[in-house]
Amino acid sequence: NGKDKTSAGTPLIVITDIGRDIDDALALVMLSSLKKIFILNPLAVIVTLPPLEDRACLARTVLDSLGMHDVPVGLGTDEACPSEITLKPFNGITQQNPFYFERGSSLMARTLSEAEDKSVKLLCLANLKDISDLIIKQEALFRTKVKEVVIMGGASHLEAREQLVPDEAASNNSCDLTAARHVYAECQQHSIPTTTISRYAAYGCPLLVSFLDGLKKTNHLLAGEIHNSNFKSMQQLWKKVNMPSWMPGRGKLPARCNREWFLDFFKVKVDDSTDLLREILQGSALYLYDSLATLTCVDAYVDFHFTPKCCMIAGTVHRLIGTPSSSGVANIYYLVNEMEGLLKEAFNLSLEGMHLHTNKWEISEEVDNERESKPESSAELNKETSFGGEVYDEKKDTV
């Protein structure tokens, strides 16, 4: 019932376009950590943008690998963005589709109808089309059940008009600007608070790419896939920025994104003796936009880690985190440590009870012979590693 959902943490519905990069996957990792400590209670994950079923399979696999088997995945809107965004999933995950996925609109409506009034937060890590459609089709549910809308995008406060408007340059907003304007307008009209976190907040608290090495050492397969996927993406981007702007191999990369832009944006310091590839992989910046947005669903984290601009509109507070002049981050050191700790803890907790053999994946013949000669203790049995009865096999670098 509704009370059970709130006692497990703040009820949350997530809208994501997982598969575009590693950021959305890490946001679900962050969500897993916050779920396990009863701070957030994810009720549903809605995937948006084509190919929907592939994105849904990816989301389902990520959730399951983190122990969130109870969180349903729904198929959201499938209207392609003008930029023709495509899915780049982790290797092999979406080659088969053994799952059945409910339509996101019905999943959200059912989930909200079962919740207590003003209890559910909506976290949008993609374009706002799905929330816009929810308002159009289920306005009463939206007005009575939604506590707050948290948006990864950007907005500005027009003080003279006492109005909040979406930033047209923000990627998620520009994907469907009409939907973004509609959602902001409806939230203000019906006094539903919003928290908008922009790319400038992420720029204000970069992590190091080398942090992903530490995640990979947890031996969680998803951590390894995320690490390897980022490795390849960085390599490909570096190759493109070193091409002349007229070369077709750059794809749709803007002309301004050249070698100098790369070194500046990712905060890579080089000189004549620098091994550039090593610097890219170990010393460059990592911007986790969606993980930050997930963190801002928790009011206590917002109060401690951020300095939002609070805009009072018709008696309701709307928070803006990150502007061109201020990242909105209170203390970079504390925030980065918080994020790194939560992400690493999520992988460690999901592997609790699973022990890796220290020498080889197979049980040696010597150990087998020893077991034949004496009874096995429970501690000795736990040295053998399996997932659902199958021997654990470490995935190769295949991303």
C-alpha positions as CSV (number, residue, x, y, z in Angstrom):
1,N,0.0,0.0,0.0
2,G,0.9,3.7,-0.1
3,K,2.4,3.8,3.5
4,D,4.6,0.8,2.8
5,K,6.0,2.6,-0.2
6,T,6.9,5.8,1.7
7,S,8.4,3.9,4.6
8,A,10.9,2.3,2.1
9,G,12.1,5.8,1.1
10,T,10.7,8.6,-1.1
11,P,8.7,7.0,-3.9
12,L,10.3,7.7,-7.3
13,I,9.5,7.2,-10.9
14,V,12.5,7.5,-13.3
15,I,12.4,8.5,-17.0
16,T,15.6,7.7,-18.8
17,D,17.1,7.3,-22.3
18,I,19.6,4.8,-21.0
19,G,22.1,3.6,-23.7
20,R,23.2,7.0,-25.0
21,D,26.3,6.9,-22.7
22,I,27.4,5.5,-19.3
23,D,25.8,8.3,-17.4
24,D,22.2,6.9,-17.3
25,A,23.5,3.5,-16.2
26,L,25.5,5.1,-13.4
27,A,22.4,7.0,-12.3
28,L,20.6,3.6,-11.8
29,V,23.7,2.4,-9.9
30,M,23.3,5.5,-7.6
31,L,19.6,4.8,-7.3
32,S,20.4,1.2,-6.2
33,S,22.6,2.5,-3.4
34,L,20.0,5.0,-2.2
35,K,17.3,2.3,-2.4
36,K,19.3,-0.1,-0.2
37,I,19.6,2.5,2.6
38,F,15.9,3.3,2.4
39,I,16.3,6.9,1.1
40,L,14.7,6.5,-2.3
41,N,12.1,3.9,-3.3
42,P,12.0,3.5,-7.1
43,L,8.6,2.4,-8.2
44,A,9.2,2.3,-11.9
45,V,11.7,3.1,-14.7
46,I,10.4,4.4,-18.0
47,V,12.7,4.3,-21.0
48,T,12.2,6.8,-23.8
49,L,13.5,7.3,-27.4
50,P,13.8,4.5,-30.0
51,P,14.7,1.7,-30.1
52,L,12.5,1.4,-27.0
53,E,12.6,-2.4,-26.5
54,D,16.4,-2.4,-26.7
55,R,16.6,0.4,-24.1
56,A,14.1,-1.4,-21.9
57,C,16.2,-4.6,-22.1
58,L,19.3,-2.7,-21.1
59,A,17.5,-1.0,-18.2
60,R,16.0,-4.4,-17.1
61,T,19.5,-6.0,-17.2
62,V,21.1,-3.1,-15.3
63,L,18.4,-3.2,-12.6
64,D,18.6,-6.9,-12.2
65,S,22.4,-6.9,-11.9
66,L,22.0,-4.5,-9.0
67,G,19.4,-6.5,-7.2
68,M,16.4,-4.3,-8.2
69,H,14.3,-7.1,-9.6
70,D,11.2,-5.6,-8.1
71,V,11.4,-2.4,-10.1
72,P,9.3,-2.6,-13.3
73,V,10.4,-1.1,-16.6
74,G,7.9,0.5,-19.0
75,L,8.1,1.6,-22.6
76,G,7.8,5.4,-22.9
77,T,7.5,7.6,-25.9
78,D,9.4,6.6,-29.0
79,E,9.5,9.9,-31.0
80,A,13.0,10.4,-32.3
81,C,14.8,13.6,-31.5
82,P,16.0,15.9,-34.3
83,S,19.6,14.8,-33.6
84,E,18.7,11.2,-34.5
85,I,19.9,9.8,-31.2
86,T,20.7,6.1,-31.4
87,L,21.2,3.4,-28.8
88,K,24.8,2.3,-28.1
89,P,24.2,-0.4,-25.5
90,F,26.8,-2.5,-23.7
91,N,28.0,-5.4,-25.8
92,G,25.6,-8.3,-26.1
93,I,22.9,-7.1,-23.7
94,T,20.1,-6.4,-26.1
95,Q,20.6,-9.1,-28.7
96,Q,17.7,-11.1,-27.3
97,N,14.5,-9.8,-25.8
98,P,13.0,-12.4,-23.3
99,F,11.1,-9.7,-21.4
100,Y,7.6,-8.3,-21.7
101,F,7.3,-4.6,-21.0
102,E,4.2,-2.6,-20.1
103,R,3.5,0.7,-21.8
104,G,5.1,3.5,-19.8
105,S,1.9,5.6,-19.7
106,S,-0.2,2.8,-18.1
107,L,2.6,1.9,-15.7
108,M,3.0,5.4,-14.5
109,A,-0.8,5.9,-14.2
110,R,-1.2,2.6,-12.2
111,T,1.8,3.4,-10.0
112,L,0.6,6.9,-9.2
113,S,-3.0,5.7,-8.5
114,E,-1.6,3.3,-5.9
115,A,0.5,6.0,-4.1
116,E,-0.4,8.4,-1.4
117,D,-1.3,11.9,-2.3
118,K,1.7,14.2,-2.9
119,S,4.2,11.4,-2.2
120,V,5.9,10.6,-5.6
121,K,8.8,12.4,-7.1
122,L,9.4,12.2,-10.9
123,L,13.0,12.1,-12.0
124,C,13.5,13.0,-15.7
125,L,17.0,12.1,-17.1
126,A,15.8,12.5,-20.7
127,N,13.4,14.7,-22.6
128,L,10.1,15.7,-20.9
129,K,7.8,14.2,-23.5
130,D,6.6,11.3,-21.2
131,I,5.8,13.7,-18.3
132,S,4.0,16.0,-20.7
133,D,1.9,13.1,-22.0
134,L,1.2,12.0,-18.4
135,I,-0.2,15.5,-17.7
136,I,-2.3,15.5,-20.8
137,K,-3.8,12.0,-20.2
138,Q,-3.8,11.9,-16.4
139,E,-3.9,15.5,-15.2
140,A,-5.8,14.6,-12.0
141,L,-3.3,11.9,-11.0
142,F,-0.4,14.3,-11.8
143,R,-1.8,17.1,-9.7
144,T,-2.8,14.9,-6.7
145,K,0.0,12.3,-6.5
146,V,3.2,14.1,-7.6
147,K,5.2,15.7,-4.9
148,E,8.0,17.2,-7.0
149,V,9.5,17.0,-10.5
150,V,13.3,16.7,-10.7
151,I,14.8,17.5,-14.1
152,M,18.2,17.1,-15.6
153,G,18.3,19.9,-18.1
154,G,18.3,23.6,-17.4
155,A,16.0,26.5,-16.8
156,S,16.0,30.2,-16.1
157,H,13.9,32.4,-13.9
158,L,12.2,35.4,-15.5
159,E,11.8,37.6,-12.4
160,A,9.8,40.3,-14.1
161,R,7.2,37.8,-15.2
162,E,7.6,35.5,-12.2
163,Q,8.0,32.6,-14.5
164,L,10.4,29.6,-15.0
165,V,11.3,28.7,-18.5
166,P,13.4,25.8,-19.9
167,D,16.8,26.4,-21.2
168,E,16.5,25.8,-25.0
169,A,20.2,25.0,-25.3
170,A,20.0,22.1,-22.8
171,S,20.1,18.8,-24.7
172,N,17.1,17.1,-22.9
173,N,15.0,20.3,-23.4
174,S,15.9,20.8,-27.1
175,C,15.0,17.2,-27.8
176,D,11.3,18.2,-27.4
177,L,11.1,21.9,-26.5
178,T,7.3,21.9,-26.7
179,A,7.1,19.2,-24.0
180,A,9.6,21.0,-21.8
181,R,7.6,24.2,-21.9
182,H,4.4,22.4,-21.2
183,V,5.8,20.6,-18.1
184,Y,7.3,23.7,-16.6
185,A,4.1,25.7,-17.2
186,E,1.9,23.0,-15.7
187,C,4.1,22.6,-12.6
188,Q,4.0,26.3,-12.0
189,Q,0.2,26.6,-12.6
190,H,-0.6,23.7,-10.3
191,S,2.0,24.6,-7.6
192,I,4.1,21.4,-8.0
193,P,7.7,22.1,-7.0
194,T,10.5,21.5,-9.4
195,T,14.3,21.0,-8.9
196,T,16.2,21.6,-12.1
197,I,19.9,20.7,-12.2
198,S,21.9,21.8,-15.3
199,R,25.1,20.7,-16.9
200,Y,26.9,23.5,-15.1
201,A,26.5,21.7,-11.8
202,A,28.3,18.7,-13.3
203,Y,31.1,20.9,-14.6
204,G,31.5,22.1,-11.1
205,C,32.2,18.7,-9.6
206,P,34.1,16.5,-12.1
207,L,35.2,13.1,-11.0
208,L,38.4,11.5,-12.5
209,V,38.0,8.8,-15.1
210,S,40.4,6.7,-13.1
211,F,37.6,6.3,-10.6
212,L,36.1,3.8,-13.0
213,D,39.1,1.7,-12.5
214,G,38.2,1.4,-8.8
215,L,34.6,0.4,-9.7
216,K,35.9,-2.3,-12.1
217,K,37.9,-3.8,-9.2
218,T,34.7,-4.6,-7.4
219,N,34.5,-7.5,-9.9
220,H,30.9,-6.6,-10.8
221,L,30.2,-7.2,-14.5
222,L,28.3,-4.0,-14.9
223,A,31.2,-2.0,-13.5
224,G,33.5,-3.6,-16.0
225,E,31.1,-2.9,-18.9
226,I,30.8,0.7,-17.8
227,H,34.6,1.1,-17.5
228,N,35.2,-0.5,-20.9
229,S,32.4,1.4,-22.6
230,N,33.8,4.7,-21.4
231,F,37.3,3.7,-22.5
232,K,36.2,3.1,-26.0
233,S,34.1,6.3,-26.1
234,M,37.0,8.4,-25.0
235,Q,39.3,6.8,-27.6
236,Q,36.8,7.4,-30.4
237,L,36.2,11.0,-29.3
238,W,39.9,11.7,-29.2
239,K,40.3,10.3,-32.7
240,K,37.5,12.5,-34.0
241,V,38.7,15.8,-32.4
242,N,42.1,15.3,-34.0
243,M,40.5,15.2,-37.5
244,P,40.0,18.3,-39.6
245,S,36.5,19.8,-39.3
246,W,35.7,18.9,-42.9
247,M,36.3,15.1,-42.6
248,P,33.3,12.9,-42.7
249,G,34.8,10.7,-40.0
250,R,33.9,13.4,-37.4
251,G,30.2,12.6,-37.8
252,K,28.1,15.3,-36.3
253,L,30.7,16.6,-33.9
254,P,30.7,20.5,-34.1
255,A,33.7,22.2,-35.6
256,R,34.5,23.8,-32.2
257,C,35.2,20.4,-30.7
258,N,38.8,20.1,-31.7
259,R,42.0,18.9,-29.9
260,E,42.2,22.1,-27.7
261,W,38.5,21.9,-26.8
262,F,39.0,18.2,-25.7
263,L,42.0,19.0,-23.5
264,D,40.2,22.0,-21.9
265,F,36.8,20.4,-21.4
266,F,38.2,17.2,-19.9
267,K,40.9,19.1,-17.9
268,V,43.8,17.1,-19.4
269,K,47.2,18.7,-18.8
270,V,49.9,17.8,-21.3
271,D,53.4,18.7,-22.2
272,D,56.1,17.3,-24.5
273,S,56.7,14.4,-22.3
274,T,53.1,13.5,-21.7
275,D,51.8,10.0,-22.7
276,L,48.5,11.5,-23.9
277,L,46.6,8.2,-24.0
278,R,47.5,7.5,-20.4
279,E,46.4,11.1,-19.4
280,I,43.1,10.7,-21.2
281,L,42.3,7.4,-19.4
282,Q,43.7,8.3,-15.9
283,G,43.7,12.1,-15.5
284,S,40.7,13.4,-17.5
285,A,37.4,14.6,-16.0
286,L,34.3,12.5,-15.8
287,Y,31.0,14.4,-15.7
288,L,28.1,12.5,-14.2
289,Y,25.1,14.6,-15.0
290,D,22.4,12.0,-14.3
291,S,24.0,10.7,-11.1
292,L,23.9,14.2,-9.8
293,A,20.3,14.6,-10.7
294,T,19.5,11.4,-8.9
295,L,21.2,12.7,-5.8
296,T,19.1,15.9,-5.9
297,C,15.9,13.8,-5.4
298,V,17.0,13.7,-1.7
299,D,16.3,17.0,0.1
300,A,19.0,16.4,2.7
301,Y,21.7,16.0,0.0
302,V,20.5,19.2,-1.7
303,D,20.7,21.1,1.6
304,F,24.2,19.8,2.3
305,H,25.9,19.6,-1.1
306,F,24.3,22.4,-3.2
307,T,23.4,26.1,-3.1
308,P,20.4,26.2,-5.3
309,K,18.7,29.4,-6.4
310,C,15.2,29.2,-4.9
311,C,12.5,30.9,-7.0
312,M,9.2,31.6,-5.4
313,I,6.4,31.4,-8.0
314,A,2.8,31.6,-6.9
315,G,3.7,30.5,-3.4
316,T,5.7,27.5,-4.5
317,V,9.5,27.1,-4.4
318,H,11.3,26.0,-7.5
319,R,15.0,25.2,-7.2
320,L,17.6,25.8,-9.9
321,I,21.1,24.2,-9.5
322,G,23.8,25.3,-11.8
323,T,24.0,28.4,-13.9
324,P,26.7,29.8,-16.3
325,S,28.0,31.9,-13.4
326,S,27.8,29.4,-10.6
327,S,27.9,25.6,-10.4
328,G,25.6,25.6,-7.4
329,V,28.0,23.1,-5.7
330,A,28.7,23.9,-2.0
331,N,31.8,21.8,-1.6
332,I,33.3,19.9,-4.4
333,Y,35.4,17.6,-2.2
334,Y,32.5,16.5,-0.1
335,L,30.2,16.0,-3.1
336,V,32.7,14.0,-5.1
337,N,33.4,11.7,-2.1
338,E,29.7,11.2,-1.5
339,M,29.1,10.2,-5.1
340,E,32.1,7.9,-5.3
341,G,31.1,6.2,-2.0
342,L,27.5,5.6,-3.1
343,L,28.4,4.3,-6.5
344,K,31.1,1.9,-5.1
345,E,28.8,0.7,-2.3
346,A,26.1,-0.1,-4.8
347,F,28.3,-2.6,-6.6
348,N,29.7,-4.1,-3.4
349,L,26.3,-4.5,-1.8
350,S,24.9,-6.2,-4.9
351,L,27.7,-8.8,-4.7
352,E,27.2,-9.6,-1.0
353,G,27.4,-13.3,-0.4
354,M,29.3,-14.0,-3.6
355,H,33.0,-14.9,-3.0
356,L,35.6,-15.2,-5.8
357,H,38.1,-18.0,-5.8
358,T,41.5,-16.4,-5.2
359,N,43.6,-18.5,-7.6
360,K,41.6,-19.7,-10.6
361,W,38.0,-19.9,-11.6
362,E,38.0,-23.7,-11.6
363,I,38.4,-25.7,-8.4
364,S,41.8,-27.3,-8.6
365,E,42.2,-31.0,-8.7
366,E,44.1,-30.9,-5.5
367,V,41.2,-29.2,-3.6
368,D,38.8,-31.8,-5.1
369,N,40.9,-34.6,-3.8
370,E,41.1,-33.0,-0.4
371,R,37.3,-32.6,-0.2
372,E,36.9,-36.3,-0.9
373,S,39.0,-37.1,2.1
374,K,37.1,-35.0,4.7
375,P,33.7,-33.4,5.2
376,E,33.1,-30.0,3.8
377,S,32.4,-27.1,6.2
378,S,30.0,-24.3,5.3
379,A,33.0,-21.9,5.1
380,E,34.7,-24.1,2.6
381,L,31.6,-24.4,0.5
382,N,31.3,-20.6,0.4
383,K,34.7,-20.5,-1.4
384,E,33.0,-21.8,-4.5
385,T,31.4,-19.0,-6.6
386,S,28.2,-19.2,-8.5
387,F,25.3,-17.2,-9.8
388,G,22.1,-19.2,-9.5
389,G,24.0,-22.4,-9.6
390,E,26.2,-21.5,-12.5
391,V,30.0,-21.0,-12.2
392,Y,30.9,-17.3,-12.3
393,D,32.8,-16.5,-15.5
394,E,34.5,-13.0,-15.7
395,K,33.5,-11.1,-18.8
396,K,36.3,-10.2,-21.2
397,D,36.9,-6.7,-22.5
398,T,34.4,-7.0,-25.3
399,V,32.7,-3.5,-25.3
